[in-house]
């Protein structure tokens, strides 16, 4: 499939620009570009757009036959979260909006005619998790393939997890062999803005929403991050 990626936000800059006050680099945009490359998918558009509905509309209308459009940022409920309303005005038929996962709750999915549209949260870890769980699944199905990038295994937890979320949570972790068993530890900080923390992980630990405590020594599901992912 041909995929276009849009990052929205007045605060976003290209990596080539000098970082100014109240500005951040559009890391999610370039992360997605490379994730698409790793999954063998063609990126036909890459754009940073300010929080402006007309500009978002103009760019989407300029795209030539995209199979998938991915946006990052602007899908929550703040005053500058304009992506959902813009897509609605473009005729998107919404399939779902907001899912009980952490990180990534605000994810939006719908279709504009035959084009699949994924509105991903702007924080890079949220973007990453939603890409892995939702976008890659869609790409695989469009190819009539299994999602070969989503490998789930059981691992022994090397430390107790206190889960304060009512959503299914995906903790960044590191798996390793301990006592001849596949084992896993969580990384210290789990803030969804920390891309560096994600780069140090080699797995995601899946914690069901109904579990408040998972004790050391118990088995957990982990998603292996490999092949560059």
Secondary structure in CASP SS format (residue, H / E / C, confidence):
PFRMAT SS
TARGET T0000
AUTHOR 0000-0000-0000
METHOD secondary structure of the structure
MODEL  1
X C 1.00
X E 1.00
X E 1.00
X E 1.00
X E 1.00
X E 1.00
X E 1.00
X E 1.00
X C 1.00
X C 1.00
X C 1.00
X E 1.00
X E 1.00
X C 1.00
X C 1.00
X C 1.00
X C 1.00
X C 1.00
X C 1.00
X C 1.00
X C 1.00
X C 1.00
X C 1.00
X E 1.00
X E 1.00
X C 1.00
X H 1.00
X H 1.00
X H 1.00
X H 1.00
X H 1.00
X H 1.00
X H 1.00
X H 1.00
X H 1.00
X H 1.00
X H 1.00
X H 1.00
X C 1.00
X C 1.00
X C 1.00
X E 1.00
X E 1.00
X E 1.00
X E 1.00
X E 1.00
X E 1.00
X E 1.00
X E 1.00
X C 1.00
X C 1.00
X C 1.00
X H 1.00
X H 1.00
X H 1.00
X H 1.00
X H 1.00
X H 1.00
X H 1.00
X H 1.00
X H 1.00
X H 1.00
X C 1.00
X C 1.00
X C 1.00
X C 1.00
X C 1.00
X E 1.00
X E 1.00
X E 1.00
X E 1.00
X E 1.00
X C 1.00
X C 1.00
X C 1.00
X C 1.00
X C 1.00
X C 1.00
X C 1.00
X C 1.00
X C 1.00
X C 1.00
X H 1.00
X H 1.00
X H 1.00
X H 1.00
X H 1.00
X H 1.00
X H 1.00
X C 1.00
X C 1.00
X C 1.00
X E 1.00
X E 1.00
X E 1.00
X E 1.00
X E 1.00
X C 1.00
X C 1.00
X C 1.00
X E 1.00
X E 1.00
X C 1.00
X C 1.00
X C 1.00
X C 1.00
X C 1.00
X E 1.00
X E 1.00
X E 1.00
X E 1.00
X E 1.00
X C 1.00
X C 1.00
X E 1.00
X E 1.00
X E 1.00
X E 1.00
X E 1.00
X E 1.00
X C 1.00
X C 1.00
X C 1.00
X H 1.00
X H 1.00
X H 1.00
X H 1.00
X H 1.00
X H 1.00
X H 1.00
X H 1.00
X H 1.00
X H 1.00
X H 1.00
X H 1.00
X H 1.00
X H 1.00
X H 1.00
X H 1.00
X H 1.00
X H 1.00
X H 1.00
X C 1.00
X C 1.00
X C 1.00
X C 1.00
X C 1.00
X C 1.00
X C 1.00
X C 1.00
X E 1.00
X E 1.00
X E 1.00
X E 1.00
X E 1.00
X E 1.00
X E 1.00
X C 1.00
X C 1.00
X C 1.00
X E 1.00
X E 1.00
X C 1.00
X C 1.00
X C 1.00
X C 1.00
X C 1.00
X E 1.00
X E 1.00
X E 1.00
X E 1.00
X E 1.00
X E 1.00
X E 1.00
X E 1.00
X E 1.00
X E 1.00
X E 1.00
X C 1.00
X C 1.00
X E 1.00
X E 1.00
X E 1.00
X E 1.00
X E 1.00
X E 1.00
X C 1.00
X C 1.00
X C 1.00
X C 1.00
X C 1.00
X C 1.00
X C 1.00
X C 1.00
X H 1.00
X H 1.00
X H 1.00
X H 1.00
X H 1.00
X C 1.00
X C 1.00
X C 1.00
X E 1.00
X E 1.00
X E 1.00
X E 1.00
X E 1.00
X C 1.00
X C 1.00
X C 1.00
X C 1.00
X C 1.00
X E 1.00
X E 1.00
X C 1.00
X C 1.00
X C 1.00
X C 1.00
X E 1.00
X E 1.00
X E 1.00
X E 1.00
X E 1.00
X E 1.00
X C 1.00
X C 1.00
X C 1.00
X C 1.00
X C 1.00
END
